């Protein structure tokens, strides 16, 4: 008689769900296993990312220092945070909604 070991359960083969990164959690939920899977495609060019970070910092500075205690200043600072985040991540949801095409990866 041939002895075979039963296949290990999938849930024991992988990292616990809460230790996975966001893209790995997505892959685990949908049955895909990919280490480099992204949930978004970059749609902001590299030079534009630098400009966005600088402009976002200027917006925050002017909003908090140039318009202190004013709601307009706080609103400008919040928009500056949004602009900085789009610069860091290279993805702008507003641009994607307006139909901007993803940036081609220079590595491919």
C-alpha positions as CSV (number, residue, x, y, z in Angstrom):
1,X,0.0,0.0,0.0
2,X,1.3,3.4,-1.0
3,X,1.2,6.1,1.7
4,X,0.6,9.6,0.6
5,X,0.5,12.6,2.8
6,X,-2.5,14.9,2.5
7,X,-1.8,18.3,1.0
8,X,-1.2,21.0,3.5
9,X,-4.0,23.5,4.0
10,X,-3.5,26.7,2.1
11,X,-4.2,28.9,5.1
12,X,-1.2,27.4,6.9
13,X,1.1,27.8,3.9
14,X,0.9,31.6,3.9
15,X,1.5,34.5,6.2
16,X,-1.3,35.4,8.5
17,X,-3.8,37.8,6.7
18,X,-3.1,40.8,8.9
19,X,0.7,40.6,8.3
20,X,0.4,41.0,4.6
21,X,0.7,44.3,2.8
22,X,-2.3,45.9,1.1
23,X,-1.6,44.4,-2.4
24,X,-0.8,41.0,-0.9
25,X,-4.1,41.1,1.1
26,X,-5.9,41.9,-2.1
27,X,-4.2,38.9,-3.8
28,X,-5.0,36.7,-0.9
29,X,-8.7,37.7,-1.0
30,X,-9.0,37.1,-4.7
31,X,-6.9,33.8,-4.8
32,X,-3.9,35.4,-6.6
33,X,-0.4,35.2,-5.3
34,X,1.8,38.1,-6.5
35,X,4.5,40.0,-4.6
36,X,4.5,43.0,-6.9
37,X,0.8,43.6,-7.5
38,X,-0.3,47.2,-7.2
39,X,-3.8,48.4,-6.6
40,X,-3.3,51.5,-8.8
41,X,-1.3,52.4,-11.9
42,X,1.0,55.4,-11.7
43,X,-0.4,58.3,-13.7
44,X,1.9,61.1,-12.7
45,X,5.3,61.6,-14.3
46,X,8.5,61.7,-12.2
47,X,9.1,65.4,-12.9
48,X,5.5,66.2,-12.0
49,X,5.8,64.3,-8.7
50,X,8.7,66.6,-7.7
51,X,6.6,69.7,-8.6
52,X,3.6,68.3,-6.7
53,X,5.6,67.8,-3.5
54,X,7.1,71.3,-3.7
55,X,3.8,72.9,-4.5
56,X,2.0,70.9,-1.8
57,X,4.6,72.1,0.8
58,X,4.1,75.7,-0.4
59,X,0.3,75.3,-0.1
60,X,0.6,74.0,3.4
61,X,3.1,76.7,4.4
62,X,1.0,79.5,3.0
63,X,-2.2,78.1,4.4
64,X,-0.9,77.8,8.0
65,X,1.4,80.8,8.1
66,X,0.0,83.2,5.5
67,X,-3.6,82.7,6.5
68,X,-3.4,81.8,10.2
69,X,-6.6,80.9,11.9
70,X,-8.7,81.2,8.8
71,X,-10.8,78.4,7.3
72,X,-9.5,79.2,3.9
73,X,-6.0,78.7,5.2
74,X,-6.9,75.3,6.7
75,X,-8.6,74.3,3.5
76,X,-5.5,75.3,1.5
77,X,-3.3,73.3,3.9
78,X,-5.6,70.2,3.4
79,X,-5.4,70.5,-0.3
80,X,-1.6,70.8,0.0
81,X,-1.6,67.5,1.9
82,X,-3.5,65.9,-1.0
83,X,-1.1,67.3,-3.5
84,X,1.9,66.0,-1.6
85,X,0.4,62.6,-1.3
86,X,-0.3,62.4,-5.0
87,X,3.4,63.4,-5.6
88,X,4.7,60.7,-3.2
89,X,2.6,57.9,-4.6
90,X,2.6,59.0,-8.3
91,X,-1.1,58.4,-8.6
92,X,-3.8,61.1,-8.7
93,X,-7.4,59.9,-8.5
94,X,-8.7,63.2,-9.9
95,X,-6.5,62.8,-13.0
96,X,-7.7,59.2,-13.4
97,X,-11.3,60.3,-13.2
98,X,-10.7,62.8,-15.9
99,X,-9.3,60.1,-18.2
100,X,-5.5,60.6,-17.8
101,X,-3.7,57.5,-19.1
102,X,-1.2,55.6,-16.9
103,X,2.5,56.4,-17.2
104,X,4.5,53.7,-19.0
105,X,7.0,51.9,-16.8
106,X,10.5,52.7,-18.0
107,X,11.7,49.3,-16.8
108,X,9.5,47.5,-19.3
